[in-house]
Amino acid sequence: MLHKYRKSPIVEAEQFDGSDEMIERYSVHVFNPNLAKNIFFIGMNVLAIGDWIVKDEYGNYQVVADDIFRKSYERCD
């Protein structure tokens, strides 16, 4: 579920769960040439399950690790 978080400015963010719905919504690329698990990418950014997808004020998506996200953002909705 998408929630609002405050940093400065306010951004929209969603925690990545690896679901097909999120892969489609954010145009995530999945790479798995016979590996034990999938590797996910948004653009050139590696994305892991549990990372946050943050939409900045310009409409671009950034990947933020869970621990850094929780230290940097405060939920405001």
Phi, psi and omega per residue, in radians:
M1 nan 2.375 -3.125
L2 -1.438 2.256 3.132
H3 -2.218 2.880 3.084
K4 -1.717 2.449 -3.136
Y5 -2.311 2.580 -3.095
R6 -1.805 2.280 2.911
K7 -2.315 -1.684 2.937
S8 3.139 1.750 0.099
P9 -1.430 -3.138 3.102
I10 -1.206 2.375 3.131
V11 -2.166 2.847 3.005
E12 -1.795 2.484 -3.107
A13 -2.602 2.691 3.103
E14 -2.532 2.383 -3.140
Q15 -1.421 2.229 -3.065
F16 -1.276 2.252 -3.126
D17 -2.022 0.031 3.103
G18 1.402 0.093 -3.105
S19 -1.241 2.690 3.092
D20 -1.027 -0.634 3.133
E21 -1.052 -0.813 -3.133
M22 -1.234 -0.643 3.105
I23 -1.034 -0.756 3.127
E24 -1.236 -0.786 -3.078
R25 -1.032 -0.703 -3.055
Y26 -1.828 0.200 -3.137
S27 0.901 0.820 3.121
V28 -1.308 2.376 3.062
H29 -1.685 2.352 -3.120
V30 -1.929 2.247 -3.127
F31 -2.075 2.134 -3.138
N32 -2.689 1.321 3.086
P33 -1.495 1.371 3.111
N34 1.131 0.540 3.064
L35 -1.599 2.850 -3.141
A36 -1.188 -0.499 3.133
K37 -2.478 2.823 -3.139
N38 -1.316 2.650 2.982
I39 -2.005 2.243 -3.069
F40 -1.883 2.533 3.107
F41 -2.355 2.457 2.843
I42 -2.039 1.956 -3.013
G43 1.058 -2.174 3.120
M44 -1.723 0.073 -3.101
N45 -1.595 2.240 3.052
V46 -1.305 2.405 -3.070
L47 -2.202 2.263 3.094
A48 -1.979 2.700 3.046
I49 -1.065 2.263 -3.089
G50 1.796 -0.330 3.038
D51 -1.233 2.858 3.127
W52 -1.849 2.448 3.014
I53 -1.762 2.013 -3.056
V54 -1.935 2.200 3.074
K55 -1.646 2.028 -3.092
D56 -1.426 3.140 -3.070
E57 -1.145 -0.212 3.137
Y58 -1.748 0.009 -3.142
G59 1.525 0.130 3.115
N60 -1.564 2.616 3.116
Y61 -1.732 2.389 3.073
Q62 -2.166 2.653 3.065
V63 -1.799 2.253 3.139
V64 -2.240 2.229 3.110
A65 -1.072 2.595 -3.058
D66 -0.977 -0.811 -3.088
D67 -1.127 -0.681 3.116
I68 -1.226 -0.716 3.123
F69 -1.026 -0.824 -3.087
R70 -1.161 -0.482 3.097
K71 -1.420 -0.400 -3.001
S72 -1.776 -0.432 -3.006
Y73 -2.144 2.602 3.079
E74 -2.149 2.206 3.137
R75 -1.142 2.399 -3.067
C76 -2.249 0.290 3.051
D77 -2.180 nan nan
